[in-house]
Amino acid sequence: MALMKVILSQGKSQKRHFFLGTTQLNLDRILERISRDFPFASIAGTFSPPFSDNWQEYLDECINLIKES
């Protein structure tokens, strides 16, 4: 978490962040805390992928979401 705090504290540097994985509830909690503690952090997006055995489809969707953000 210490590294994440350092990176997020550089929010005015035009870095954008994309959070991938976990449940939507956890992503929502992460975003809530980031917006409170690091108001200048730029969040490009999030994605909580469904649990699936089809990894290629999952990877393709993740890549597309990150590229579009």
C-alpha positions as CSV (number, residue, x, y, z in Angstrom):
1,M,0.0,0.0,0.0
2,A,2.9,2.4,0.6
3,L,3.9,2.4,-3.1
4,M,0.3,3.0,-4.1
5,K,0.1,6.0,-1.8
6,V,3.3,7.5,-3.3
7,I,2.0,7.0,-6.8
8,L,-1.5,8.4,-6.1
9,S,0.0,11.4,-4.3
10,Q,1.5,12.4,-7.6
11,G,-2.0,13.0,-9.0
12,K,-1.2,16.4,-10.4
13,S,1.5,14.8,-12.7
14,Q,-1.1,13.7,-15.2
15,K,-0.7,10.0,-14.4
16,R,-3.9,8.0,-14.9
17,H,-4.8,4.9,-12.9
18,F,-6.9,1.9,-13.9
19,F,-8.0,-0.6,-11.2
20,L,-8.5,-4.2,-12.4
21,G,-9.8,-7.2,-10.5
22,T,-11.6,-8.0,-7.2
23,T,-15.3,-7.4,-6.7
24,Q,-17.2,-4.3,-7.7
25,L,-17.9,-3.6,-4.1
26,N,-14.1,-3.6,-3.3
27,L,-13.4,-1.4,-6.3
28,D,-16.1,1.0,-5.1
29,R,-14.5,1.2,-1.7
30,I,-11.1,1.7,-3.2
31,L,-12.4,4.6,-5.4
32,E,-14.2,6.1,-2.4
33,R,-11.0,6.2,-0.4
34,I,-8.8,7.5,-3.2
35,S,-11.3,10.3,-3.9
36,R,-11.2,11.2,-0.2
37,D,-7.4,10.8,0.4
38,F,-6.1,11.8,-3.1
39,P,-8.5,14.2,-4.7
40,F,-6.2,15.0,-7.5
41,A,-5.6,11.4,-8.6
42,S,-7.0,10.7,-12.0
43,I,-8.9,7.4,-12.3
44,A,-9.1,6.2,-15.9
45,G,-11.5,3.3,-15.0
46,T,-12.1,0.1,-13.2
47,F,-13.2,-3.4,-14.2
48,S,-14.4,-6.3,-12.0
49,P,-14.3,-9.2,-14.4
50,P,-16.7,-12.1,-14.1
51,F,-15.3,-15.3,-12.8
52,S,-14.8,-17.5,-15.9
53,D,-12.7,-20.3,-17.4
54,N,-12.5,-18.3,-20.7
55,W,-9.2,-16.4,-20.0
56,Q,-8.7,-15.2,-23.6
57,E,-12.0,-13.5,-23.6
58,Y,-11.3,-12.0,-20.2
59,L,-7.8,-10.7,-21.4
60,D,-9.2,-9.2,-24.6
61,E,-11.9,-7.4,-22.7
62,C,-9.4,-6.1,-20.1
63,I,-7.0,-4.9,-22.8
64,N,-9.8,-3.1,-24.7
65,L,-11.1,-1.4,-21.5
66,I,-7.7,-0.1,-20.6
67,K,-7.0,1.1,-24.1
68,E,-10.3,3.0,-24.2
69,S,-9.8,4.6,-20.8
